[in-house]
Amino acid sequence: MVGMINSKYGYEPPEWVQVDDWLDKWCKDKKRCEKKRRKQHAKDKKMSLP
């Protein structure tokens, strides 16, 4: 039997812990990129010429 690892989601197999880590990083990066994109859009909107 595979040793279970205690993660923030409970006890899981090592493969699941790796996937959870990858998904957490991906979601965090996606949120960061979205925030940056919204900021840039607002900035572009302010600078637009009439």
CHARMM internal coordinates of N, CA and C (Angstrom, degrees):
IC EDIT
DIST 1 N 1 CA 1.4572
DIST 1 CA 1 C 1.5292
ANGL 1 N 1 CA 1 C 109.00
DIST 1 C 2 N 1.2880
ANGL 1 CA 1 C 2 N 115.26
DIHE 1 N 1 CA 1 C 2 N 142.35
DIST 2 N 2 CA 1.4591
ANGL 1 C 2 N 2 CA 121.85
DIHE 1 CA 1 C 2 N 2 CA -179.96
DIST 2 CA 2 C 1.5221
ANGL 2 N 2 CA 2 C 109.49
DIHE 1 C 2 N 2 CA 2 C -74.23
DIST 2 C 3 N 1.3359
ANGL 2 CA 2 C 3 N 115.86
DIHE 2 N 2 CA 2 C 3 N 139.16
DIST 3 N 3 CA 1.4627
ANGL 2 C 3 N 3 CA 119.63
DIHE 2 CA 2 C 3 N 3 CA 177.47
DIST 3 CA 3 C 1.5177
ANGL 3 N 3 CA 3 C 110.61
DIHE 2 C 3 N 3 CA 3 C -69.08
DIST 3 C 4 N 1.2889
ANGL 3 CA 3 C 4 N 115.83
DIHE 3 N 3 CA 3 C 4 N 134.86
DIST 4 N 4 CA 1.4637
ANGL 3 C 4 N 4 CA 120.62
DIHE 3 CA 3 C 4 N 4 CA -178.99
DIST 4 CA 4 C 1.5278
ANGL 4 N 4 CA 4 C 109.05
DIHE 3 C 4 N 4 CA 4 C -88.65
DIST 4 C 5 N 1.3114
ANGL 4 CA 4 C 5 N 115.74
DIHE 4 N 4 CA 4 C 5 N 145.91
DIST 5 N 5 CA 1.4583
ANGL 4 C 5 N 5 CA 122.43
DIHE 4 CA 4 C 5 N 5 CA 180.00
DIST 5 CA 5 C 1.5229
ANGL 5 N 5 CA 5 C 108.26
DIHE 4 C 5 N 5 CA 5 C -114.57
DIST 5 C 6 N 1.3211
ANGL 5 CA 5 C 6 N 115.67
DIHE 5 N 5 CA 5 C 6 N 136.16
DIST 6 N 6 CA 1.4569
ANGL 5 C 6 N 6 CA 120.13
DIHE 5 CA 5 C 6 N 6 CA 177.85
DIST 6 CA 6 C 1.5258
ANGL 6 N 6 CA 6 C 108.29
DIHE 5 C 6 N 6 CA 6 C -82.63
DIST 6 C 7 N 1.3247
ANGL 6 CA 6 C 7 N 117.39
DIHE 6 N 6 CA 6 C 7 N 111.98
DIST 7 N 7 CA 1.4593
ANGL 6 C 7 N 7 CA 122.62
DIHE 6 CA 6 C 7 N 7 CA 178.15
DIST 7 CA 7 C 1.5241
ANGL 7 N 7 CA 7 C 108.55
DIHE 6 C 7 N 7 CA 7 C -113.46
DIST 7 C 8 N 1.3193
ANGL 7 CA 7 C 8 N 115.46
DIHE 7 N 7 CA 7 C 8 N -177.08
DIST 8 N 8 CA 1.4687
ANGL 7 C 8 N 8 CA 117.72
DIHE 7 CA 7 C 8 N 8 CA 179.87
DIST 8 CA 8 C 1.5236
ANGL 8 N 8 CA 8 C 112.14
DIHE 7 C 8 N 8 CA 8 C -69.83
DIST 8 C 9 N 1.3384
ANGL 8 CA 8 C 9 N 117.00
DIHE 8 N 8 CA 8 C 9 N -11.33
DIST 9 N 9 CA 1.4583
ANGL 8 C 9 N 9 CA 121.35
DIHE 8 CA 8 C 9 N 9 CA 178.39
DIST 9 CA 9 C 1.5225
ANGL 9 N 9 CA 9 C 112.11
DIHE 8 C 9 N 9 CA 9 C -102.71
DIST 9 C 10 N 1.3245
ANGL 9 CA 9 C 10 N 118.05
DIHE 9 N 9 CA 9 C 10 N 7.49
DIST 10 N 10 CA 1.4581
ANGL 9 C 10 N 10 CA 121.80
DIHE 9 CA 9 C 10 N 10 CA -178.74
DIST 10 CA 10 C 1.5179
ANGL 10 N 10 CA 10 C 110.38
DIHE 9 C 10 N 10 CA 10 C 110.45
DIST 10 C 11 N 1.3148
ANGL 10 CA 10 C 11 N 117.30
DIHE 10 N 10 CA 10 C 11 N -166.44
DIST 11 N 11 CA 1.4569
ANGL 10 C 11 N 11 CA 121.60
DIHE 10 CA 10 C 11 N 11 CA 179.60
DIST 11 CA 11 C 1.5237
ANGL 11 N 11 CA 11 C 109.63
DIHE 10 C 11 N 11 CA 11 C -82.23
DIST 11 C 12 N 1.3333
ANGL 11 CA 11 C 12 N 115.95
DIHE 11 N 11 CA 11 C 12 N 125.14
DIST 12 N 12 CA 1.4550
ANGL 11 C 12 N 12 CA 121.31
DIHE 11 CA 11 C 12 N 12 CA -177.36
DIST 12 CA 12 C 1.5224
ANGL 12 N 12 CA 12 C 110.22
DIHE 11 C 12 N 12 CA 12 C -140.66
DIST 12 C 13 N 1.3449
ANGL 12 CA 12 C 13 N 117.33
DIHE 12 N 12 CA 12 C 13 N 160.71
DIST 13 N 13 CA 1.4652
ANGL 12 C 13 N 13 CA 120.66
DIHE 12 CA 12 C 13 N 13 CA 173.97
DIST 13 CA 13 C 1.5342
ANGL 13 N 13 CA 13 C 109.87
DIHE 12 C 13 N 13 CA 13 C -67.59
DIST 13 C 14 N 1.3182
ANGL 13 CA 13 C 14 N 118.35
DIHE 13 N 13 CA 13 C 14 N 156.35
DIST 14 N 14 CA 1.4731
ANGL 13 C 14 N 14 CA 121.47
DIHE 13 CA 13 C 14 N 14 CA -178.26
DIST 14 CA 14 C 1.5343
ANGL 14 N 14 CA 14 C 113.65
DIHE 13 C 14 N 14 CA 14 C -55.77
DIST 14 C 15 N 1.3243
ANGL 14 CA 14 C 15 N 117.61
DIHE 14 N 14 CA 14 C 15 N -36.73
DIST 15 N 15 CA 1.4667
ANGL 14 C 15 N 15 CA 119.97
DIHE 14 CA 14 C 15 N 15 CA -179.77
DIST 15 CA 15 C 1.5243
ANGL 15 N 15 CA 15 C 111.45
DIHE 14 C 15 N 15 CA 15 C -62.58
DIST 15 C 16 N 1.3223
ANGL 15 CA 15 C 16 N 115.43
DIHE 15 N 15 CA 15 C 16 N -40.87
DIST 16 N 16 CA 1.4634
ANGL 15 C 16 N 16 CA 119.36
DIHE 15 CA 15 C 16 N 16 CA -179.82
DIST 16 CA 16 C 1.5147
ANGL 16 N 16 CA 16 C 111.07
DIHE 15 C 16 N 16 CA 16 C -66.69
DIST 16 C 17 N 1.3402
ANGL 16 CA 16 C 17 N 116.23
DIHE 16 N 16 CA 16 C 17 N -36.79
DIST 17 N 17 CA 1.4633
ANGL 16 C 17 N 17 CA 120.47
DIHE 16 CA 16 C 17 N 17 CA 179.61
DIST 17 CA 17 C 1.5237
ANGL 17 N 17 CA 17 C 109.47
DIHE 16 C 17 N 17 CA 17 C -63.75
DIST 17 C 18 N 1.3374
ANGL 17 CA 17 C 18 N 117.22
DIHE 17 N 17 CA 17 C 18 N -40.84
DIST 18 N 18 CA 1.4629
ANGL 17 C 18 N 18 CA 120.59
DIHE 17 CA 17 C 18 N 18 CA 178.16
DIST 18 CA 18 C 1.5204
ANGL 18 N 18 CA 18 C 111.14
DIHE 17 C 18 N 18 CA 18 C -63.66
DIST 18 C 19 N 1.3144
ANGL 18 CA 18 C 19 N 116.81
DIHE 18 N 18 CA 18 C 19 N -42.90
DIST 19 N 19 CA 1.4683
ANGL 18 C 19 N 19 CA 120.94
DIHE 18 CA 18 C 19 N 19 CA 179.74
DIST 19 CA 19 C 1.5189
ANGL 19 N 19 CA 19 C 110.27
DIHE 18 C 19 N 19 CA 19 C -66.11
DIST 19 C 20 N 1.3260
ANGL 19 CA 19 C 20 N 117.68
DIHE 19 N 19 CA 19 C 20 N -42.43
DIST 20 N 20 CA 1.4638
ANGL 19 C 20 N 20 CA 120.90
DIHE 19 CA 19 C 20 N 20 CA 177.71
DIST 20 CA 20 C 1.5236
ANGL 20 N 20 CA 20 C 110.72
DIHE 19 C 20 N 20 CA 20 C -59.80
DIST 20 C 21 N 1.3237
ANGL 20 CA 20 C 21 N 116.59
DIHE 20 N 20 CA 20 C 21 N -41.94
DIST 21 N 21 CA 1.4591
ANGL 20 C 21 N 21 CA 121.08
DIHE 20 CA 20 C 21 N 21 CA 179.23
DIST 21 CA 21 C 1.5271
ANGL 21 N 21 CA 21 C 110.40
DIHE 20 C 21 N 21 CA 21 C -62.80
DIST 21 C 22 N 1.3400
ANGL 21 CA 21 C 22 N 115.62
DIHE 21 N 21 CA 21 C 22 N -44.63
DIST 22 N 22 CA 1.4617
ANGL 21 C 22 N 22 CA 119.91
DIHE 21 CA 21 C 22 N 22 CA 179.90
DIST 22 CA 22 C 1.5323
ANGL 22 N 22 CA 22 C 110.54
DIHE 21 C 22 N 22 CA 22 C -62.46
DIST 22 C 23 N 1.3352
ANGL 22 CA 22 C 23 N 117.02
DIHE 22 N 22 CA 22 C 23 N -43.81
DIST 23 N 23 CA 1.4691
ANGL 22 C 23 N 23 CA 120.69
DIHE 22 CA 22 C 23 N 23 CA -179.93
DIST 23 CA 23 C 1.5258
ANGL 23 N 23 CA 23 C 111.64
DIHE 22 C 23 N 23 CA 23 C -65.03
DIST 23 C 24 N 1.3324
ANGL 23 CA 23 C 24 N 117.22
DIHE 23 N 23 CA 23 C 24 N -40.07
DIST 24 N 24 CA 1.4648
ANGL 23 C 24 N 24 CA 120.38
DIHE 23 CA 23 C 24 N 24 CA 177.96
DIST 24 CA 24 C 1.5232
ANGL 24 N 24 CA 24 C 111.01
DIHE 23 C 24 N 24 CA 24 C -61.24
DIST 24 C 25 N 1.3227
ANGL 24 CA 24 C 25 N 116.61
DIHE 24 N 24 CA 24 C 25 N -44.19
DIST 25 N 25 CA 1.4693
ANGL 24 C 25 N 25 CA 120.50
DIHE 24 CA 24 C 25 N 25 CA 178.75
DIST 25 CA 25 C 1.5176
ANGL 25 N 25 CA 25 C 110.69
DIHE 24 C 25 N 25 CA 25 C -64.47
DIST 25 C 26 N 1.3375
ANGL 25 CA 25 C 26 N 116.90
DIHE 25 N 25 CA 25 C 26 N -41.22
DIST 26 N 26 CA 1.4586
ANGL 25 C 26 N 26 CA 121.61
DIHE 25 CA 25 C 26 N 26 CA -179.39
DIST 26 CA 26 C 1.5242
ANGL 26 N 26 CA 26 C 110.73
DIHE 25 C 26 N 26 CA 26 C -63.14
DIST 26 C 27 N 1.3373
ANGL 26 CA 26 C 27 N 116.99
DIHE 26 N 26 CA 26 C 27 N -45.27
DIST 27 N 27 CA 1.4707
ANGL 26 C 27 N 27 CA 121.35
DIHE 26 CA 26 C 27 N 27 CA 179.63
DIST 27 CA 27 C 1.5179
ANGL 27 N 27 CA 27 C 111.15
DIHE 26 C 27 N 27 CA 27 C -64.14
DIST 27 C 28 N 1.3200
ANGL 27 CA 27 C 28 N 116.70
DIHE 27 N 27 CA 27 C 28 N -42.29
DIST 28 N 28 CA 1.4556
ANGL 27 C 28 N 28 CA 121.09
DIHE 27 CA 27 C 28 N 28 CA 179.53
DIST 28 CA 28 C 1.5273
ANGL 28 N 28 CA 28 C 110.47
DIHE 27 C 28 N 28 CA 28 C -62.74
DIST 28 C 29 N 1.3347
ANGL 28 CA 28 C 29 N 116.87
DIHE 28 N 28 CA 28 C 29 N -43.39
DIST 29 N 29 CA 1.4524
ANGL 28 C 29 N 29 CA 121.39
DIHE 28 CA 28 C 29 N 29 CA 178.98
DIST 29 CA 29 C 1.5213
ANGL 29 N 29 CA 29 C 111.21
DIHE 28 C 29 N 29 CA 29 C -66.04
DIST 29 C 30 N 1.3427
ANGL 29 CA 29 C 30 N 116.37
DIHE 29 N 29 CA 29 C 30 N -39.30
DIST 30 N 30 CA 1.4621
ANGL 29 C 30 N 30 CA 120.75
DIHE 29 CA 29 C 30 N 30 CA 179.24
DIST 30 CA 30 C 1.5284
ANGL 30 N 30 CA 30 C 110.66
DIHE 29 C 30 N 30 CA 30 C -62.78
DIST 30 C 31 N 1.3347
ANGL 30 CA 30 C 31 N 116.73
DIHE 30 N 30 CA 30 C 31 N -43.54
DIST 31 N 31 CA 1.4664
ANGL 30 C 31 N 31 CA 120.56
DIHE 30 CA 30 C 31 N 31 CA 178.39
DIST 31 CA 31 C 1.5228
ANGL 31 N 31 CA 31 C 110.83
DIHE 30 C 31 N 31 CA 31 C -63.57
DIST 31 C 32 N 1.3486
ANGL 31 CA 31 C 32 N 116.43
DIHE 31 N 31 CA 31 C 32 N -40.78
DIST 32 N 32 CA 1.4578
ANGL 31 C 32 N 32 CA 121.16
DIHE 31 CA 31 C 32 N 32 CA -179.83
DIST 32 CA 32 C 1.5280
ANGL 32 N 32 CA 32 C 110.11
DIHE 31 C 32 N 32 CA 32 C -63.91
DIST 32 C 33 N 1.3295
ANGL 32 CA 32 C 33 N 117.11
DIHE 32 N 32 CA 32 C 33 N -43.64
DIST 33 N 33 CA 1.4630
ANGL 32 C 33 N 33 CA 121.27
DIHE 32 CA 32 C 33 N 33 CA 179.54
DIST 33 CA 33 C 1.5223
ANGL 33 N 33 CA 33 C 111.18
DIHE 32 C 33 N 33 CA 33 C -65.68
DIST 33 C 34 N 1.3219
ANGL 33 CA 33 C 34 N 116.71
DIHE 33 N 33 CA 33 C 34 N -40.31
DIST 34 N 34 CA 1.4606
ANGL 33 C 34 N 34 CA 120.61
DIHE 33 CA 33 C 34 N 34 CA 179.40
DIST 34 CA 34 C 1.5285
ANGL 34 N 34 CA 34 C 110.64
DIHE 33 C 34 N 34 CA 34 C -63.60
DIST 34 C 35 N 1.3175
ANGL 34 CA 34 C 35 N 116.82
DIHE 34 N 34 CA 34 C 35 N -41.48
DIST 35 N 35 CA 1.4584
ANGL 34 C 35 N 35 CA 121.13
DIHE 34 CA 34 C 35 N 35 CA 178.89
DIST 35 CA 35 C 1.5260
ANGL 35 N 35 CA 35 C 110.17
DIHE 34 C 35 N 35 CA 35 C -63.00
DIST 35 C 36 N 1.3346
ANGL 35 CA 35 C 36 N 115.95
DIHE 35 N 35 CA 35 C 36 N -43.12
DIST 36 N 36 CA 1.4597
ANGL 35 C 36 N 36 CA 121.22
DIHE 35 CA 35 C 36 N 36 CA 179.06
DIST 36 CA 36 C 1.5246
ANGL 36 N 36 CA 36 C 110.42
DIHE 35 C 36 N 36 CA 36 C -63.86
DIST 36 C 37 N 1.3310
ANGL 36 CA 36 C 37 N 116.53
DIHE 36 N 36 CA 36 C 37 N -40.78
DIST 37 N 37 CA 1.4567
ANGL 36 C 37 N 37 CA 121.49
DIHE 36 CA 36 C 37 N 37 CA -179.69
DIST 37 CA 37 C 1.5261
ANGL 37 N 37 CA 37 C 111.13
DIHE 36 C 37 N 37 CA 37 C -64.63
DIST 37 C 38 N 1.3456
ANGL 37 CA 37 C 38 N 117.24
DIHE 37 N 37 CA 37 C 38 N -40.95
DIST 38 N 38 CA 1.4691
ANGL 37 C 38 N 38 CA 121.06
DIHE 37 CA 37 C 38 N 38 CA 178.65
DIST 38 CA 38 C 1.5186
ANGL 38 N 38 CA 38 C 110.84
DIHE 37 C 38 N 38 CA 38 C -65.16
DIST 38 C 39 N 1.3415
ANGL 38 CA 38 C 39 N 116.29
DIHE 38 N 38 CA 38 C 39 N -40.92
DIST 39 N 39 CA 1.4579
ANGL 38 C 39 N 39 CA 120.59
DIHE 38 CA 38 C 39 N 39 CA 178.49
DIST 39 CA 39 C 1.5160
ANGL 39 N 39 CA 39 C 110.63
DIHE 38 C 39 N 39 CA 39 C -61.28
DIST 39 C 40 N 1.3429
ANGL 39 CA 39 C 40 N 116.24
DIHE 39 N 39 CA 39 C 40 N -45.18
DIST 40 N 40 CA 1.4638
ANGL 39 C 40 N 40 CA 120.87
DIHE 39 CA 39 C 40 N 40 CA -179.17
DIST 40 CA 40 C 1.5196
ANGL 40 N 40 CA 40 C 110.51
DIHE 39 C 40 N 40 CA 40 C -64.72
DIST 40 C 41 N 1.3226
ANGL 40 CA 40 C 41 N 117.44
DIHE 40 N 40 CA 40 C 41 N -39.45
DIST 41 N 41 CA 1.4624
ANGL 40 C 41 N 41 CA 121.12
DIHE 40 CA 40 C 41 N 41 CA 179.21
DIST 41 CA 41 C 1.5279
ANGL 41 N 41 CA 41 C 110.45
DIHE 40 C 41 N 41 CA 41 C -63.16
DIST 41 C 42 N 1.3253
ANGL 41 CA 41 C 42 N 117.19
DIHE 41 N 41 CA 41 C 42 N -43.61
DIST 42 N 42 CA 1.4646
ANGL 41 C 42 N 42 CA 120.87
DIHE 41 CA 41 C 42 N 42 CA 178.86
DIST 42 CA 42 C 1.5204
ANGL 42 N 42 CA 42 C 110.11
DIHE 41 C 42 N 42 CA 42 C -64.12
DIST 42 C 43 N 1.3000
ANGL 42 CA 42 C 43 N 116.40
DIHE 42 N 42 CA 42 C 43 N -39.47
DIST 43 N 43 CA 1.4634
ANGL 42 C 43 N 43 CA 120.99
DIHE 42 CA 42 C 43 N 43 CA 179.53
DIST 43 CA 43 C 1.5334
ANGL 43 N 43 CA 43 C 110.34
DIHE 42 C 43 N 43 CA 43 C -65.38
DIST 43 C 44 N 1.3345
ANGL 43 CA 43 C 44 N 116.86
DIHE 43 N 43 CA 43 C 44 N -43.66
DIST 44 N 44 CA 1.4527
ANGL 43 C 44 N 44 CA 121.20
DIHE 43 CA 43 C 44 N 44 CA 178.60
DIST 44 CA 44 C 1.5271
ANGL 44 N 44 CA 44 C 111.11
DIHE 43 C 44 N 44 CA 44 C -63.99
DIST 44 C 45 N 1.3221
ANGL 44 CA 44 C 45 N 116.18
DIHE 44 N 44 CA 44 C 45 N -37.22
DIST 45 N 45 CA 1.4624
ANGL 44 C 45 N 45 CA 120.86
DIHE 44 CA 44 C 45 N 45 CA -179.76
DIST 45 CA 45 C 1.5304
ANGL 45 N 45 CA 45 C 110.75
DIHE 44 C 45 N 45 CA 45 C -65.03
DIST 45 C 46 N 1.3362
ANGL 45 CA 45 C 46 N 116.42
DIHE 45 N 45 CA 45 C 46 N -39.42
DIST 46 N 46 CA 1.4645
ANGL 45 C 46 N 46 CA 121.12
DIHE 45 CA 45 C 46 N 46 CA 179.21
DIST 46 CA 46 C 1.5170
ANGL 46 N 46 CA 46 C 111.10
DIHE 45 C 46 N 46 CA 46 C -66.61
DIST 46 C 47 N 1.3248
ANGL 46 CA 46 C 47 N 117.07
DIHE 46 N 46 CA 46 C 47 N -37.09
DIST 47 N 47 CA 1.4624
ANGL 46 C 47 N 47 CA 121.84
DIHE 46 CA 46 C 47 N 47 CA -173.13
DIST 47 CA 47 C 1.5180
ANGL 47 N 47 CA 47 C 112.48
DIHE 46 C 47 N 47 CA 47 C -87.47
DIST 47 C 48 N 1.3225
ANGL 47 CA 47 C 48 N 119.31
DIHE 47 N 47 CA 47 C 48 N -2.90
DIST 48 N 48 CA 1.4529
ANGL 47 C 48 N 48 CA 120.67
DIHE 47 CA 47 C 48 N 48 CA -176.75
DIST 48 CA 48 C 1.5308
ANGL 48 N 48 CA 48 C 110.58
DIHE 47 C 48 N 48 CA 48 C -65.43
DIST 48 C 49 N 1.3207
ANGL 48 CA 48 C 49 N 114.12
DIHE 48 N 48 CA 48 C 49 N 142.85
DIST 49 N 49 CA 1.4707
ANGL 48 C 49 N 49 CA 120.12
DIHE 48 CA 48 C 49 N 49 CA -179.70
DIST 49 CA 49 C 1.5255
ANGL 49 N 49 CA 49 C 109.95
DIHE 48 C 49 N 49 CA 49 C -87.54
DIST 49 C 50 N 1.3320
ANGL 49 CA 49 C 50 N 118.06
DIHE 49 N 49 CA 49 C 50 N 145.11
DIST 50 N 50 CA 1.4697
ANGL 49 C 50 N 50 CA 121.24
DIHE 49 CA 49 C 50 N 50 CA -178.98
DIST 50 CA 50 C 1.5017
ANGL 50 N 50 CA 50 C 112.62
DIHE 49 C 50 N 50 CA 50 C -70.71
END
COOR INIT
IC SEED 1 N 1 CA 1 C
IC BUILD
